[in-house]
Amino acid sequence: MSIALIVGVACLVIAAVVALRLIRRLALAVLISVVLTGAAAALAVQWSGLRNCQETCSCEVFGREVSVPQNPLCGPDRIDPGRIDIDIGQPAR
């Protein structure tokens, strides 16, 4: 009976070591997944903020101002889109 108890205790110790390694790897995998998901969410928020950047000429990414190169709606040669008259329905004369 004592041999069975020793084998049982040894098996439980081995199972505990394997479980601890598995849990550590699982915890690390969950942590990495949470960090990557948070980074993806932060990038998505910044990307959605850049959608109206062209109209406002004020662009920021993570709190830092960025410029849009060759943006015809900004700068000294600014084009006012409200003053562009395009008549698509009429044929050219």
N, C-alpha and C positions, 0 to 999 in steps of 0.2 A: 504494500500500500504506500509506503514512503517513496518508492521509486515512481509510482504513478503521480504522487503529489509533486515531486521534483520535476518530472516531465511536464506536468500541467502548469506549474509556475514558470518553467522555462518557455513553454509555448506562449503563455500570456505575456511574458516580458518581450519575446520576439514580436508578437502581435502588436504590443504597445509601441515598440520602436518603429515598426512598419507604419502603423497608424499615424504616429507623430511625423514621420517623413512625408507621408501622403498628405496630411493636413497642412504641413508647412508649404508643400508645393501647391496645394489647392489655394491656400491663403495668398501665396505669391501670385498665382494666376488671377485670382479675383482682384487683388490690388492693382496689378498691371492693367487689367481690363477696365477698372474704374478710372485709372489715370488716363488711359487712352480715350475712353469715352468722354471724360471731362475736357481733354484737349480738343477732341472733335467738336464738342458743343461750343467751346470758346471760339474756334475757327468759324463755325457756322454763324455765330452771333456777329462776329466781325465782318463776315462776308455779306450778311444781310444789311449791315450798316453801310456797306460800300455801294449798294444798289443805287441810291439816290445821290451818290457822290458827284456824278457828272453834272447834275442840275444845280447843285448848291456850291460847287467849286471849293468845298471844304471837306477834305477827306482825312480821316484818322483811322489808324490801325493800332489797337492796344494803347490808345492815348497819345500816339505820336502822329504828328501831321505828315501826310504824304501828298505828293503832287501827281496829277495825271498828265503825262507828257502828251503834247500835241492835242489838247482838248480845245476844240473850236469854241466852246461855250465859256471858256475862262481866259484870262490874260488880257493884254492890251488890244489885241485884234479880235475881241469877243464878238460872236455872232449872236444876235438876239433871236431866238427861235420863234418868238411871238410876232416878229415883223416879217417873217418869210411867208410870202403869198404863193401858194401852189394851187393851181386849178387843174385837177386831174381829169375832170369830166369833160372839158372842152377840147376839141381838136385844135392843133396849132394852125395859125393863119399865115 
